[in-house]
Amino acid sequence: MSGIEVVGTVVNIELLLADGARVEIARVPSGSALLGLNPYDDGAIVTRWTEEALDMDGAPQEFLVTLDLAR
């Protein structure tokens, strides 16, 4: 979506799976790390409870981001 600006604090990020399940995300790397341009960051997106690095290659992924707008 374009043209929408929201200001707040990210309090939760979830990966939405094709079957409707959600996986909580503990770590999202910087954009440069995601592109493989940061030698100090492997660019892994990591799950919250298992600390598993997710394989993000392939089909586009959808995320649900929850914001606290009061902070």
VEXDREN-2710 file (C-alpha; in Angstrom, 1 decimal):
% VEXDREN-2710
k/r/px/py/pz
1/MET/0.0/0.0/0.0
2/SER/1.3/3.4/-0.7
3/GLY/0.2/6.8/0.6
4/ILE/-0.4/5.6/4.2
5/GLU/1.8/6.9/7.0
6/VAL/1.5/5.5/10.5
7/VAL/3.7/6.6/13.5
8/GLY/4.1/4.2/16.4
9/THR/6.2/1.6/18.1
10/VAL/6.4/-1.9/16.6
11/VAL/5.3/-4.3/19.4
12/ASN/4.9/-7.6/17.4
13/ILE/5.7/-9.0/13.9
14/GLU/4.2/-12.2/12.6
15/LEU/4.8/-14.1/9.3
16/LEU/1.5/-15.1/7.8
17/LEU/1.7/-18.6/6.3
18/ALA/-0.4/-19.9/3.4
19/ASP/-2.5/-22.1/5.6
20/GLY/-3.4/-19.2/7.8
21/ALA/-1.0/-20.0/10.6
22/ARG/1.2/-17.2/12.1
23/VAL/4.8/-17.4/13.1
24/GLU/6.0/-14.8/15.6
25/ILE/9.2/-13.0/14.5
26/ALA/11.9/-12.1/17.0
27/ARG/14.4/-10.4/14.7
28/VAL/14.2/-8.6/11.4
29/PRO/17.5/-7.4/10.0
30/SER/18.3/-4.1/8.3
31/GLY/17.5/-3.6/4.6
32/SER/21.2/-3.8/3.7
33/ALA/21.6/-7.1/5.5
34/LEU/18.5/-8.5/3.7
35/LEU/20.2/-7.6/0.4
36/GLY/23.4/-9.3/1.5
37/LEU/25.3/-6.0/1.7
38/ASN/26.1/-6.0/5.4
39/PRO/29.2/-8.1/6.3
40/TYR/28.4/-8.0/10.0
41/ASP/24.8/-9.2/9.7
42/ASP/23.7/-12.5/8.1
43/GLY/20.3/-11.1/7.1
44/ALA/18.3/-13.8/8.9
45/ILE/14.7/-13.4/9.9
46/VAL/14.5/-15.3/13.2
47/THR/11.4/-16.8/14.9
48/ARG/10.6/-15.7/18.4
49/TRP/10.3/-19.0/20.4
50/THR/12.6/-21.4/18.6
51/GLU/15.2/-18.8/17.4
52/GLU/15.1/-20.6/14.0
53/ALA/16.4/-18.7/11.0
54/LEU/13.7/-18.7/8.3
55/ASP/14.3/-19.5/4.7
56/MET/12.7/-16.5/2.9
57/ASP/13.7/-17.5/-0.6
58/GLY/10.8/-18.3/-3.0
59/ALA/7.3/-16.9/-2.9
60/PRO/6.5/-13.4/-1.6
61/GLN/5.8/-13.4/2.1
62/GLU/3.2/-11.4/4.1
63/PHE/3.7/-10.0/7.5
64/LEU/1.4/-8.7/10.2
65/VAL/2.9/-5.8/12.1
66/THR/1.3/-4.7/15.3
67/LEU/1.9/-1.1/16.4
68/ASP/1.4/0.7/19.7
69/LEU/0.2/4.2/18.6
70/ALA/0.2/5.7/22.1
71/ARG/4.0/5.6/22.6
END
